[in-house]
Amino acid sequence: MSNVPLDLKANRESGQLHVAWGDSQIDFPFAFLRRQCQCAHCVNEWTGEQILDPASVPEDISIESMELVGSYAVRIHWTDGHNAGLFTWERLRELCRLLNS
């Protein structure tokens, strides 16, 4: 099972990030994904405690752009100006399980 997605598309009309692997696919709501950022601005590096207040993320947040980082992650530029977090392919798989549980 490869973690590298075969397809990655921001669907601004539906407000979802579509990710497809060879064995599964998912549509992540933008607001859900933004609230899952684990960068140092959103999560305390030492304690793992979430710094980002989930209520501060607007439901209508959108993706302005995305860029691949090496062959292991995507950096998302959000409409709230945030772009520090990387979503690794492994993390997207984890979030897939979280969203479906």
trRosetta pair geometry for C-beta under 8 A, 3 or more apart (Angstrom, degrees):
i j d omega theta_ij theta_ji phi_ij phi_ji
1 21 7.6 39 -172 155 86 138
1 22 7.7 -160 -141 62 59 107
1 23 5.9 -48 -127 9 98 147
2 21 6.7 -175 81 -161 79 105
2 22 6.3 66 42 10 105 121
3 21 7.4 -56 -147 -116 25 132
3 88 8.0 6 150 147 136 87
3 89 3.9 120 143 124 100 119
3 90 5.4 -16 -151 -71 153 61
3 92 7.9 131 -175 58 92 97
3 93 5.8 -80 -131 -33 94 135
4 21 7.7 126 82 -124 38 90
4 71 6.9 -22 -109 169 126 90
4 89 5.6 -55 -90 -115 39 164
5 8 5.0 94 101 -56 144 98
5 19 5.0 -88 -115 -164 143 87
5 20 6.1 101 -165 66 94 45
5 21 5.6 -84 -114 -78 58 68
5 89 6.3 -158 -19 -126 81 105
5 92 7.2 -30 -50 95 120 155
6 20 5.2 -58 62 103 93 93
6 21 6.2 121 1 -135 91 25
6 22 6.0 103 -34 -61 130 64
7 18 6.7 -29 123 121 106 102
7 19 7.1 162 90 -153 68 31
7 20 3.9 20 48 42 106 112
7 25 7.6 0 61 -120 114 117
8 17 7.4 -6 -165 179 75 97
8 18 7.3 168 -147 89 28 65
8 19 5.7 13 -107 -110 73 72
8 20 7.8 -139 -58 27 47 69
8 66 7.2 -128 138 120 118 157
8 74 6.4 -174 -179 -71 154 153
9 17 7.3 168 86 -158 42 55
9 18 4.6 -3 59 55 91 107
10 17 5.5 -26 -103 -106 64 76
10 18 7.9 -160 -77 20 16 75
10 30 8.0 58 -149 -90 96 109
10 62 7.9 96 174 -179 122 80
10 63 4.2 -109 -138 69 145 139
10 66 6.2 163 -32 -19 124 124
11 14 4.6 9 120 38 120 102
11 15 7.4 -39 97 20 80 18
11 16 5.2 -2 58 64 108 78
11 17 7.4 -180 20 -92 76 24
11 18 5.8 59 -17 -19 114 107
11 27 7.4 -29 33 -143 131 113
12 15 7.0 29 -164 -78 35 45
12 62 5.5 43 -134 -155 94 126
12 63 7.0 -126 -85 51 87 81
14 27 7.2 -32 118 -177 136 138
15 29 6.1 15 124 -150 98 74
15 30 5.0 -96 -180 7 77 113
15 31 7.5 6 166 -12 119 88
15 60 7.2 -92 -111 -138 135 50
15 62 6.7 -93 -120 -99 75 81
16 27 4.1 21 165 175 141 101
16 28 6.1 149 -160 71 77 39
16 29 5.6 -47 -100 -95 81 40
16 30 6.6 -122 -88 -32 27 74
17 27 7.1 156 72 -159 39 53
17 28 4.5 -15 56 58 96 101
17 30 6.6 110 -25 -86 91 66
17 33 5.9 34 17 -42 132 163
17 63 6.7 84 -80 -32 104 147
17 76 7.9 -61 -90 -105 148 139
18 25 7.0 5 -173 -179 85 109
18 26 7.7 176 -146 92 48 41
18 27 5.2 -20 -95 -103 70 79
19 25 6.6 178 94 -152 50 65
19 26 5.6 -6 59 59 93 83
19 27 7.9 169 20 -89 67 32
19 28 6.8 29 1 -8 112 108
19 92 5.7 -142 -166 173 171 137
19 96 7.5 -111 80 -77 128 115
20 24 7.7 -158 -148 106 54 41
20 25 3.9 -12 -108 -106 78 108
21 24 5.4 18 54 54 104 69
21 25 6.9 -171 25 -77 60 56
21 93 7.8 39 -46 -93 152 97
24 96 7.0 103 118 179 136 149
26 96 4.9 -168 -18 -124 159 98
26 99 6.7 114 -170 74 138 141
26 100 7.5 -101 -112 -49 128 111
28 32 5.8 -132 -176 80 83 115
28 33 4.6 77 144 -60 128 115
28 92 7.8 -100 -42 -146 145 91
28 95 6.7 23 -108 130 132 127
28 99 6.7 -131 -112 -67 78 162
29 32 4.3 86 68 5 94 109
29 33 6.9 -172 87 -8 48 87
30 33 5.8 -64 -151 39 30 110
30 34 6.2 29 157 -20 69 107
30 61 5.3 -154 129 91 117 84
30 62 5.8 -33 -155 -110 170 36
30 63 6.2 -141 -123 -30 118 86
30 78 7.9 137 -179 -128 108 99
31 34 5.8 -52 -144 35 31 111
31 35 6.4 29 157 -17 63 108
31 57 5.5 139 -153 130 83 115
31 58 7.2 -112 -106 101 111 40
31 59 5.2 -28 -70 -133 156 44
31 60 7.9 21 -62 -14 115 16
31 61 5.4 123 -88 36 71 108
32 35 6.0 -65 -155 38 27 109
32 36 6.6 21 151 -20 63 112
32 95 7.9 134 139 -176 106 117
32 99 6.6 71 161 -103 151 113
33 36 5.7 -63 -153 34 33 112
33 37 7.9 63 149 -50 60 76
33 76 7.4 50 136 20 125 174
33 87 7.4 -19 -168 -88 107 151
33 95 7.2 66 -111 174 73 156
34 37 6.2 -18 -172 -24 42 110
34 57 5.0 160 104 -148 123 137
34 61 5.3 -16 -18 105 161 155
34 76 7.9 -120 -91 105 73 139
34 78 5.7 86 -112 -112 118 148
34 80 7.4 89 -158 19 144 129
34 82 7.2 110 -151 67 102 139
35 52 6.9 -175 -142 118 57 131
35 54 4.7 43 -139 -128 124 92
35 57 5.2 -130 -70 22 87 160
36 87 8.0 61 101 -107 110 110
36 91 8.0 153 143 166 119 111
36 95 5.7 61 -179 -110 167 127
36 98 7.9 141 -112 81 135 153
37 41 7.8 -15 126 72 128 91
37 42 4.4 110 99 10 100 170
37 43 7.6 -162 113 -15 65 99
37 52 6.6 80 63 -21 103 161
37 82 7.0 -80 -66 151 174 139
37 84 7.7 86 179 74 132 82
37 85 3.8 -120 -151 -56 103 164
37 87 8.0 -79 -108 -67 65 91
38 42 6.4 -110 -111 83 13 116
38 43 4.9 -16 -151 12 60 143
38 85 6.4 111 45 -137 50 115
38 91 7.3 -134 14 -136 131 144
39 42 5.2 76 55 19 74 101
39 43 7.0 133 65 27 29 87
39 84 4.2 132 172 113 164 102
39 85 3.9 -121 -30 -82 112 75
39 86 7.4 107 -79 8 98 62
40 43 7.1 -74 -111 66 25 65
40 45 5.2 -7 -117 -53 94 111
40 84 7.2 -87 43 148 76 137
41 51 6.9 -128 153 80 38 135
41 52 7.4 61 122 -64 74 99
41 82 7.2 -161 91 -135 144 107
41 84 5.3 95 8 55 125 153
41 85 7.9 -106 46 -50 101 89
42 50 6.8 -28 158 -152 74 74
42 51 5.7 -175 -175 57 22 93
42 52 4.0 -8 -144 -28 83 122
42 82 8.0 62 -58 -155 115 142
42 84 7.8 173 -11 76 99 115
42 85 6.6 -5 12 -68 137 125
43 48 6.3 -13 176 -157 112 40
43 49 7.0 164 -158 82 67 34
43 50 5.6 -40 -104 -107 77 50
43 51 6.1 -162 -87 8 17 89
43 52 7.3 -38 -51 5 59 97
44 47 4.5 10 100 46 132 92
44 48 6.5 -38 73 18 84 14
44 49 4.5 19 24 52 124 83
44 50 7.8 -90 3 -40 82 7
44 51 5.8 120 -46 -49 74 104
50 54 7.7 8 152 -41 146 91
52 56 6.9 -128 -175 53 74 118
52 57 7.3 37 168 -44 117 109
53 56 4.3 83 77 -11 98 109
54 57 6.0 -49 -166 20 47 111
57 61 5.8 -49 -179 -24 86 146
57 80 7.2 -98 -128 -31 67 159
58 61 5.0 134 70 -49 82 83
58 80 7.1 159 19 -74 101 116
61 78 5.9 -5 179 -169 115 112
61 79 5.7 -175 -157 49 65 103
61 80 5.8 -32 -126 -27 115 107
62 78 7.4 145 82 -157 37 64
62 79 4.7 48 54 -20 78 132
63 66 6.2 0 177 -49 130 97
63 76 5.6 -75 -127 -162 107 106
63 77 7.0 93 -167 70 68 58
63 78 6.4 -54 -107 -104 50 54
63 79 7.5 -91 -60 -26 7 86
64 77 4.5 -65 64 109 105 101
64 78 6.6 97 2 170 94 6
64 79 5.6 136 -50 -75 96 64
65 76 8.0 169 91 -156 43 48
65 77 4.6 13 55 45 79 123
66 74 5.3 -3 -174 -179 113 115
66 75 6.9 156 -158 79 59 50
66 76 5.3 -20 -105 -105 87 63
66 77 7.0 -151 -75 17 37 78
67 74 7.0 153 76 -158 35 67
67 75 5.1 -13 60 56 89 100
67 77 7.7 50 -4 -20 96 104
68 71 7.6 16 171 -98 120 37
68 73 7.5 137 -163 86 55 47
68 74 5.9 -43 -103 -103 49 70
68 75 8.0 150 -126 16 1 78
69 72 6.8 -54 96 66 85 74
69 73 4.3 -20 60 77 112 97
69 74 6.6 178 9 -98 88 16
69 75 5.4 86 -43 -27 117 98
69 86 5.6 -55 34 -132 158 122
70 73 6.7 47 51 29 92 83
72 88 5.5 -20 153 -140 89 93
72 89 6.2 -110 -165 6 50 100
73 86 4.3 27 161 175 148 109
73 87 6.0 154 -160 77 88 40
73 88 4.3 -52 -90 -96 99 54
73 89 6.8 -124 -84 -21 47 66
73 91 7.8 35 -118 27 99 117
74 86 7.2 150 72 -159 32 67
74 87 5.3 -19 60 62 85 95
75 83 6.3 57 165 -180 103 86
75 85 7.4 156 -137 90 69 46
75 86 5.5 -43 -85 -102 76 72
75 87 7.9 162 -90 17 27 74
76 83 6.9 -142 96 -128 44 68
76 85 7.0 -15 44 78 91 94
76 87 6.5 29 -13 0 111 119
77 82 7.9 172 -151 91 42 46
77 83 4.3 0 -108 -101 69 121
78 81 7.0 -30 83 38 84 24
78 82 4.7 6 44 59 122 87
78 83 6.6 -165 16 -70 73 66
82 85 7.1 19 155 6 109 101
87 91 5.3 -132 -161 85 63 124
87 92 5.6 73 159 -60 109 94
87 95 7.9 -35 -152 0 115 145
88 91 4.5 98 52 4 80 101
88 92 7.1 -143 93 -4 44 83
89 92 5.7 -51 -151 35 35 112
89 93 6.7 40 149 -21 64 101
90 93 5.7 -52 -155 32 34 114
90 94 6.6 36 148 -19 65 103
91 94 5.4 -50 -150 35 37 115
91 95 6.3 35 152 -18 67 105
92 95 5.6 -52 -144 39 34 111
92 96 6.4 48 150 -30 63 99
93 96 5.4 -46 -154 24 33 119
93 97 7.0 30 151 -14 62 100
94 97 5.9 -57 -159 35 34 108
94 98 6.4 33 146 -18 67 108
95 98 5.2 -51 -143 39 39 116
95 99 6.0 39 157 -20 69 105
96 99 6.1 -55 -145 37 25 107
96 100 6.3 10 158 -6 61 115
97 100 6.0 -68 -144 47 27 103
97 101 6.2 34 157 -37 65 108
98 101 6.0 -53 -146 19 27 113
